[in-house]
């Protein structure tokens, strides 16, 4: 494929010289270390280093040309193509280079603050159960036709996305399900992708260190339903019970399907029963009733199941396929994930890291009618400080005992972060302790537990590391909890 064909449709600031446009492109990269002869290299401006500084290395490795938002520097040793928006240009180039694979598979994009991961897992379970070869991209991992790799970002760069779509199509795959973050939408990582179905879960306070206001955050999310450089998706699935969801209308050519528990939704959940064995309820759509059984507990998972069910419906799946796939999705890593070493109290690990998510996961625990709820949580460093007291208040309002600790402090002082959260926690008289060392805090929480209690280890979920000032250490809440419980005499090491 020629360079001109690869960049066809990209927002190029100046016409590409004919000789350069006619050159054959052997690959595309935005990491200079991955450049090989004949590659087209995209140089992005960064917070610390301008990608253009790596142009020399790219040319040394045989780059055909460099594409950048920045003007050509005097020392550039080869062809330099300036574009209006680097990531949009990369998305267009990646789509062209991989032969527009989004036209050969059905892609579902799921966006919102909470529930994206579980909804994606549920839909992928439905699709695989129906006999499809699939891809799944999200916060925890990327799956491609059964092969699993660890996720780097919730939503990869467009180059990786189109490569995955292309490999899926080549493997005979038919469906891809992906979490679409607000960062990915705002930065242009999903620019130009032809989504079949767009799903909106909910919107609560998060990422305001990046978006600044809730309206900016919502505007980024809404891009998925407007097309984000492509035609609007043929189908949208919207949470009718969410105030922001109600503001997402149907774009021209889009069929809108809403879901919820309250009145007014197209697909409604009724007769909900939640317990230790999971959920039992009915979905009502156009006077028809569809029974649902799921091992996932709690009201929040009613919404996630509704979203996945509606998305599966837009993909043409039969009711029995939808129900079977939902029943087969037994657990999602780090989402109300149980740690069982035979102890007489329930221990769960959950990714909840916003006040709304914390309220949801504690509400699920309350629904199981425990003796007490003990909640451990922390707040991330170098992120929106305003949500820290809100998280403290949510934990204190709904828990019987709170252990306030560190999440990922990053460059901040853990004690300063804890102090921010305490401002909300002090609004209630809930007993609590503070321990910045997360491993010690988990030990404190588990030591406090008595038979019939539920201990929630919130914030890190599936993560297996902790980011401290200048370093990253190994830390997995699940493994720490198992080690502590065994040290208490439970589990495999019990005599």
Secondary structure, DSSP 8 states (H G I E B T S, - for coil): -BHHHHTTTS-BSS---HHHHTSB--EEESSGGG--TTEEEEE-B-SSSBGGGGHHHHHHTT-SEEEESS---TT--S-EEEBS-HHHHHHHHHHHHTT-GGGTSEEEEEESSSSHHHHHHHHHHHHHHTT--EEEESSSEEEETTEEEE-SSSS--HHHHHHHHHHHHHTT--EEEEE--HHHHHHTTTTT---SEEEE----S--HHHHSSHHHHHHHHHHHHHTTTS---SEEEEETTSTTGGG----TT-EEEEEESSTT-SEEEEEEEEETTEEEEEEEETTEEEEEEES--SHHHHHHHHHHHHHHHHTT--HHHHHHHHHH---BTTBSEE--SS-SSEEEEE---SHHHHHHHHHHHHHTT-S-EEEEE---TTS-THHHHHHHHHHHHH-SEEEE--S--TTS-HHHHHHHHHHHHTTS--EEEE-SSHHHHHHHHHHH--TT-EEEEES-TT--EEEETTEEEE--HHHHHHHHHHHTT-GGG--
